[in-house]
Amino acid sequence: MEKSRIRTIRRQKDLSGTKVAEMLGISAQYYYDIEKGKRNLSAEMATRLAEIFGVTTDYLLGRTDKPNDESDWDSKLPELTEKEERDIALKLEKILNQLDHENAVSFYGEPMDEETKEAMRISLESSLRLAKQLAKKKFTPKKYRK
């Protein structure tokens, strides 16, 4: 646990230890003991403190130097643009037309029913979207990352 970080964040938020303790429903002495490292911070207490301070639990505990996930390019997939969404839709339509046209997918010679076709469409769309996001993440130069 990063005890000095908890104190630093609290001071940055202009909160007293007594006020934070009140928000957590614990005694001020108990809270100050947490800040000093005399008491262990439970997972529930860490989560509640992170919510109060508006940071992630990883930042609160000193596991990362980024207070919020929003700016962390490596921790999430990038959003897709409208053009990329259209490209995915066109590619999906092309794949589904090929599968339907050639009867390429069947089970013991029987064509797929509508429910199975829809499940396949959803799966293919999800796979195409994920592939596009992973490629975008991997190949976007650092200067263009948000």
The 8 nearest C-alpha neighbors of each residue, nearest first, counted from 0:
[[1, 60, 2, 61, 36, 40, 59, 39],
 [0, 2, 60, 61, 4, 3, 5, 59],
 [1, 3, 34, 5, 4, 36, 0, 35],
 [2, 4, 6, 5, 1, 7, 34, 35],
 [5, 3, 7, 1, 2, 6, 8, 59],
 [6, 4, 8, 2, 3, 7, 9, 34],
 [5, 7, 9, 3, 4, 8, 34, 10],
 [8, 6, 4, 10, 9, 5, 3, 11],
 [9, 7, 11, 5, 10, 6, 4, 12],
 [10, 8, 6, 12, 7, 11, 14, 5],
 [9, 11, 13, 7, 12, 8, 14, 6],
 [12, 10, 8, 13, 9, 7, 14, 6],
 [11, 13, 9, 10, 14, 8, 52, 7],
 [14, 12, 10, 11, 9, 15, 8, 7],
 [15, 13, 12, 9, 10, 18, 16, 19],
 [14, 16, 18, 17, 19, 13, 9, 10],
 [15, 17, 19, 18, 20, 27, 14, 31],
 [16, 18, 27, 20, 15, 19, 21, 26],
 [19, 17, 21, 15, 20, 16, 22, 14],
 [20, 18, 22, 16, 21, 17, 23, 15],
 [21, 19, 23, 17, 27, 25, 18, 22],
 [20, 22, 24, 18, 19, 23, 17, 25],
 [23, 21, 19, 20, 24, 18, 25, 51],
 [24, 22, 20, 21, 25, 19, 47, 48],
 [25, 23, 21, 22, 20, 26, 19, 27],
 [26, 24, 20, 23, 21, 27, 29, 30],
 [27, 25, 29, 28, 20, 30, 24, 21],
 [26, 28, 17, 30, 20, 29, 31, 16],
 [29, 27, 31, 26, 30, 32, 17, 20],
 [28, 30, 32, 26, 27, 31, 33, 25],
 [29, 31, 33, 27, 32, 28, 20, 34],
 [32, 30, 34, 28, 33, 29, 35, 27],
 [31, 33, 37, 29, 35, 30, 34, 38],
 [34, 32, 38, 36, 30, 31, 35, 37],
 [33, 35, 31, 2, 32, 36, 6, 5],
 [36, 34, 32, 33, 37, 2, 31, 3],
 [35, 37, 33, 38, 34, 2, 32, 39],
 [36, 38, 32, 35, 33, 39, 34, 31],
 [39, 37, 33, 36, 32, 40, 29, 35],
 [40, 38, 33, 41, 36, 37, 0, 32],
 [39, 41, 44, 45, 33, 38, 42, 0],
 [40, 42, 44, 43, 45, 39, 46, 38],
 [43, 41, 45, 44, 46, 40, 47, 56],
 [42, 44, 46, 41, 45, 47, 40, 48],
 [43, 45, 47, 41, 46, 42, 48, 40],
 [46, 44, 42, 48, 43, 47, 49, 41],
 [47, 45, 49, 43, 44, 48, 56, 42],
 [46, 48, 44, 50, 49, 45, 43, 51],
 [49, 47, 51, 45, 50, 46, 44, 52],
 [48, 50, 54, 46, 52, 56, 47, 51],
 [51, 49, 53, 47, 48, 52, 46, 54],
 [52, 50, 48, 49, 53, 47, 19, 54],
 [51, 53, 49, 50, 54, 48, 8, 12],
 [54, 52, 50, 51, 49, 55, 67, 66],
 [55, 53, 66, 49, 67, 52, 50, 58],
 [56, 54, 58, 57, 49, 67, 66, 59],
 [55, 57, 59, 58, 49, 60, 46, 45],
 [58, 56, 62, 60, 55, 59, 63, 61],
 [59, 57, 63, 61, 66, 55, 56, 60],
 [58, 60, 56, 57, 61, 55, 5, 49],
 [61, 59, 0, 1, 57, 58, 62, 56],
 [62, 60, 58, 1, 63, 59, 57, 0],
 [61, 63, 57, 60, 58, 64, 59, 56],
 [64, 62, 58, 65, 61, 57, 66, 60],
 [63, 65, 58, 66, 61, 62, 57, 59],
 [64, 66, 63, 67, 58, 71, 68, 70],
 [65, 67, 54, 58, 55, 64, 68, 63],
 [68, 66, 54, 69, 65, 55, 70, 71],
 [67, 69, 71, 70, 66, 74, 55, 65],
 [70, 68, 67, 71, 72, 75, 74, 66],
 [69, 71, 68, 72, 67, 145, 65, 66],
 [70, 72, 68, 73, 74, 69, 65, 75],
 [73, 71, 74, 75, 70, 145, 144, 76],
 [72, 74, 71, 75, 76, 136, 70, 77],
 [73, 75, 71, 72, 68, 76, 69, 70],
 [76, 74, 73, 72, 77, 71, 68, 69],
 [75, 77, 132, 136, 78, 133, 74, 72],
 [78, 76, 132, 136, 79, 75, 135, 72],
 [79, 77, 80, 76, 132, 135, 75, 136],
 [78, 80, 83, 77, 84, 81, 132, 82],
 [79, 81, 83, 82, 84, 78, 85, 77],
 [82, 80, 84, 83, 85, 79, 86, 78],
 [83, 81, 85, 80, 84, 86, 79, 87],
 [82, 84, 86, 80, 85, 81, 79, 87],
 [83, 85, 81, 87, 82, 86, 88, 80],
 [86, 84, 88, 82, 87, 83, 89, 81],
 [87, 85, 83, 89, 84, 88, 90, 82],
 [86, 88, 90, 84, 85, 89, 91, 83],
 [87, 89, 85, 91, 86, 90, 92, 84],
 [90, 88, 92, 86, 91, 87, 85, 93],
 [89, 91, 93, 87, 92, 88, 86, 94],
 [92, 90, 88, 94, 89, 93, 87, 95],
 [91, 93, 89, 95, 90, 94, 96, 88],
 [92, 94, 90, 96, 91, 95, 89, 97],
 [95, 93, 91, 97, 96, 92, 90, 98],
 [94, 96, 98, 92, 97, 93, 99, 91],
 [97, 95, 99, 93, 98, 94, 100, 92],
 [98, 96, 100, 94, 95, 99, 101, 93],
 [99, 97, 95, 103, 96, 100, 101, 102],
 [98, 100, 96, 102, 97, 101, 95, 103],
 [101, 99, 97, 98, 102, 96, 103, 95],
 [100, 102, 103, 98, 99, 97, 104, 96],
 [103, 101, 99, 104, 100, 98, 110, 105],
 [104, 102, 101, 98, 105, 99, 97, 100],
 [103, 105, 102, 98, 110, 111, 106, 99],
 [106, 104, 110, 109, 108, 111, 107, 103],
 [105, 107, 109, 108, 110, 104, 111, 103],
 [108, 106, 109, 105, 110, 104, 111, 103],
 [107, 109, 106, 105, 110, 104, 102, 111],
 [108, 110, 106, 105, 107, 111, 104, 112],
 [111, 109, 105, 108, 112, 106, 102, 104],
 [112, 110, 105, 115, 116, 113, 109, 104],
 [111, 113, 115, 114, 116, 110, 117, 109],
 [114, 112, 116, 115, 117, 111, 118, 110],
 [115, 113, 117, 116, 112, 118, 111, 119],
 [114, 116, 118, 117, 112, 113, 111, 119],
 [117, 115, 113, 119, 114, 118, 120, 111],
 [118, 116, 120, 114, 119, 115, 113, 121],
 [119, 117, 115, 121, 120, 116, 122, 114],
 [118, 120, 122, 116, 117, 121, 123, 115],
 [121, 119, 117, 123, 118, 122, 124, 116],
 [122, 120, 124, 118, 119, 123, 125, 117],
 [121, 123, 119, 125, 120, 124, 126, 118],
 [122, 124, 126, 120, 125, 121, 119, 127],
 [125, 123, 127, 121, 126, 122, 120, 128],
 [124, 126, 128, 122, 123, 127, 121, 129],
 [125, 127, 123, 129, 124, 128, 130, 122],
 [128, 126, 124, 130, 129, 125, 123, 131],
 [129, 127, 125, 131, 126, 130, 124, 132],
 [130, 128, 132, 126, 131, 127, 133, 125],
 [129, 131, 127, 133, 128, 132, 126, 134],
 [130, 132, 134, 128, 129, 133, 135, 127],
 [133, 131, 135, 129, 134, 130, 76, 77],
 [134, 132, 136, 130, 135, 131, 137, 129],
 [133, 135, 137, 131, 136, 132, 138, 130],
 [136, 134, 132, 138, 133, 137, 139, 131],
 [137, 135, 133, 134, 139, 138, 132, 77],
 [136, 138, 134, 135, 139, 133, 140, 132],
 [137, 139, 135, 136, 134, 140, 133, 141],
 [140, 138, 135, 136, 137, 141, 143, 144],
 [141, 139, 142, 143, 138, 144, 137, 136],
 [142, 140, 144, 143, 139, 145, 138, 72],
 [141, 143, 140, 144, 145, 139, 138, 72],
 [144, 142, 141, 140, 145, 139, 138, 136],
 [143, 145, 141, 142, 140, 139, 72, 136],
 [144, 143, 70, 72, 142, 71, 141, 69]]
